[in-house]
Amino acid sequence: MRYAWRNEDLDRVPPFPKLSYTLPEIEYLTLDQQESILDAISKRHRPIFQFMMEYGVRPGEARALMKDCIIDGQVVIRRAFSDNEFRETTKTGRIRRYQITSYFDQVLNQIPSHLSPFVFVRDDGKPYTSKNLNKIWHDACSEVGIKIKMYNGVRHSLGCQLLDMGCDLALVQDQLGHTKSEMTRRYAKRSPQGLADALEARRNNVIELGKQKESKS
């Protein structure tokens, strides 16, 4: 339509009604659910999933992690696979740095030594493909009876878990590398139990009116 307008086939672009679209609710796992899935993944393939769960990185970023990005006690996210195309930049073009946690330090120490420049590799020494990871994830989920996409199970889950713990929205935004806070707010989903706990905590912090009157008398 705009093409026709630019070529003067139309006097003006007719107005179109605004389309409303509600983004679907984000599904996520608790830490215990993540651990049960990890237990169903063979130790050989477990490290890359542990890494994604620990930092909430995108699968393409985990696949592209190279040894030169494990430096000075930090993990540097600067590259990514888009499908199976290796790129020297991340999806947003931003470089993110994370401190190596004690958990991830243990994960690194469990990875067998190899000659590939990539940190996480298959038995043939090549980096994982998206198809590889999704099959491993699907098989593990089927074994433990959980149905959730890998992206939700690793990246989305960390964002929701941190917010459920009361972490600041800006901190979660930085952790996940979101360029807009609106993207992070989607993760602010609360489980029914989380809401109940919050309501109980709120009520416990309030001094009952009757006790206040008693103390004054």
N, C-alpha and C positions, 0 to 999 in steps of 0.2 A: 504494500500500500504506500509506504513512504518512498519506495523506488518510483512508483507512478507519479507521486506528487513532485519529486525532484525533477522528473522529466516533463513536467507541466501537463501530464495527462489528466490530472485532477487539480481543481482550484484549491482544495485544502484536504487535509487528512481528516476523515470523519471521526468523531469521538467514539471511543469504545468504552463500555462499562468496565469499571475496575473489578478485577477478579479477586475474590477472597480465597485464601488458601491457608489452611491450618496445618502446620508441621506436625507430623506424627510424634507421639510421646516417645521419648528415648528409653529403650530397654537397657537395663544394666544388671550386673552381677554384684553380689556381695563378695567380700574377700574370701569367705569360706567356700562359696561356689566356685570362685576362680581356682582355689587350691584343689578342689575336687577334680576340676577339668585338667589341671596340670598333672595330677597323679595319674590320669588316664593317658597322658602323652609320654612316649618313651623318653628316657633320659637323654638320648642322642639328640632329640629335636626340642627338648624342653627349654633350653636357654633363651632362644629368640622370643618365645612367648612370655617368659619371665621378665625379659627386658621390656617388652611392650606393656605389660601389666604394671611394672614398677614405675615407669615414667609417662605412660599414656601416649607414646609416640605412635605415629601412623605406621601401618605395616610396611609401606614403601620406604619409610625412613629407617626402620629396623633392618630391612633387607639390605639397604645401601650403607649401613654403618661399616666404616673401615677402621683398621687398626690405628691409622694416624689420627683418628678422632678420639682416642682414649689417651688423654694427655693431662699431666699435672693434677691428677685426681678428679678429672672432669670427663664427662661424655659430651662431645660436640656434635650436634645435629646440623649438618650442613649439606647433605646430599639426599637424594631420594630416587627410588624407582617409580616411574609412572607407567603402569602396566609392567612391561618387561624392558622398558627403555631407561637406561641409567642416565641420571642428570646430576650435574654438579651443584644444583640448588634445590632447596626444599619447595614444597607446594606454594608457600607464601613468599619465598625468596629470602626469608629471615633465617639467621643462624641462631640456634638456641644452645645454651650450655647448662648442663646439670652436674651437680656434685655427685660423685660416685657414692652411693649409699653402701652401708655394710652388707645389705642383702645382695645388691648387684655385684659387689666385690667378690662375694662367694660364688655367684653365678659365673663370673669371668674365670675364676680359678678352676671351675669344673669343666670348662671347654677344652677339649683335646687340642693339642698344638697342631698347627697346619701351616702350609706355605701361602695360602691365599691371602691377599690384602684385606679381604672382607672378614669381619668378626664372626658372623654366623654363616656357616656353609653346610651344604648337603654332603653326603658320603663321597661324591665325586669331586669335592672341593669347590664347586660353583655355588654362588649365592642362591638362596631360595627364590622360587617364583611365587607369584600370587596363588597359582593353582596348587602348588605344593602345600603352602600354609593353610589354605582353606580346606583342603582334604584332611590334613592332620587335625585341624580344629573340629571339623564336622564329625570325624570318626570318634574323637574324644568326647564330644558333647553327646553323641548318640549312646556311648557306653555308660555315661552317668545320668542319662535321662534329662538333659537340659537342652533346650532349643533356643539358640541366640546366635546372631551373626558375629563373626570374629571381631569386626570393627567395634561393635557395641560391647563385646565381652572384654576387650582390652582398653581401648582409648576412652570410650564413653563411660565405662565403668569407673575408671579412676576419677574422672571429673565429678561424677555423682557421689562417689564414696567420700571424696574430700569435702564436698559441700555438705554432705550428711554429717560429717564430723565438725562442721561449723567453721571450716576454713573460709577466708575472705574470698569473695568473687574475683577480685583482681589477681590474687595469688593463683587461683585455678586458671584464670585466663593466661597468665604468664607461663604456667606449667605446660599448658596444652598448645601454646603458641597461637592463640586466636588473635586475629587482627581487630576484631570487633567484640565488644562486651556482650552484644546481643546473642552471639553464638554461644557464649559461655552460659548465659542465663537459661538456655535450653536444658542445661544439665542440672538445674536446680529442682529436680524432681525428688520428692520425698516418699519414702515407703510409709505405709499406714502405721507401722510400729514406730518409725522415726517421728511421725507427727504426734503419736500418743505420748512418747517419751518427752517431747518438747512441751506438750501441754501439762504433763505431770510436773516437769521441772519448773514451769512458770507458776503453777499453783503452789508448789512447795516453797517458793520464794516470797509468797504473799503472807503477811501476818493476818490471821483471821480477825475480823472486826470485834468479835466477842472477847478475844484475848487482849486486844488493845484496850477495851473498856475496863477489863479486870485489872490490867496493870496500872491504869490511871486511878482507879479507886483504891 
